[in-house]
Amino acid sequence: MPGHHPARSRRTTERKGDVRERAILDTCEVLLAHKGYDAMTVGDIAQGAGITRGTLYFYFGSKQEVVAALVARTVEHLWERSRATAESDEPRQAVATAMQRTVDLWNEHGLVMRTAIDLSLTVPEIGELWSHTADLFITAITAVLERAGVQAGTEPEQASAMARALCWMIERTFYHASQESREKLQTASSTCEHIWLIAAGLTD
């Protein structure tokens, strides 16, 4: 019976740690909006999360690590959307669903997504996360194109190459639209969806 107490204590600590980590990441996202990446400090993040700097350093070693974790949490949702797209059966519906899920994510976390893109060339961990996310999305787009009848392969007119071009077009389009308004994001989604359908040969 005494062995039950350490286990209970560990579970309590883990839950507390999860809550603190979530508070740190939530605060970081708010500060990105109010101060921007360059201006915010570890002290700002700690204060906003209601903890000391020392406690924050127990979870993250630097501001970059906090932002990288925030990006990782955000792109996990994009990975889920990519997997759902790849597994959908009907290509036209898969395209529509993928674009709506993408616009929803950019509406919710556009600032984090832009920060990830901005830092992807200078912060290796973020660059790797973003590159991996792009690869997953490319795989999902490729699957949709192939189901629509586009030939598999990496040549310019084949599914993999077309998917790569579509992925980076979508990224750039949403990046710029997110700096303007939700209406621009919806327009960007419609434009990207139309181009994807054309590439898949699914337009009327």
Sequence and secondary structure as in RCSB ss.txt:
>XXXX:A:sequence
MPGHHPARSRRTTERKGDVRERAILDTCEVLLAHKGYDAMTVGDIAQGAGITRGTLYFYFGSKQEVVAALVARTV
EHLWERSRATAESDEPRQAVATAMQRTVDLWNEHGLVMRTAIDLSLTVPEIGELWSHTADLFITAITAVLERAGV
QAGTEPEQASAMARALCWMIERTFYHASQESREKLQTASSTCEHIWLIAAGLTD
>XXXX:A:secstr
 TTHHHHHHHHHHHHHHHHHHHHHHHHHHHHHHHT TTT  HHHHHHHHTS HHHHHHH SSHHHHHHHHHHHHH
HHHHHHHHHHHH S HHHHHHHHHHHHHHHHHHHHHHHHHHHHHTTT HHHHHHHHHHHHHHHHHHHHHHHHTT 
  SSSTTSHHHHHHHHHHHHHHHHHHHTTT HHHHHHHHHHHHHHHHHHHT   
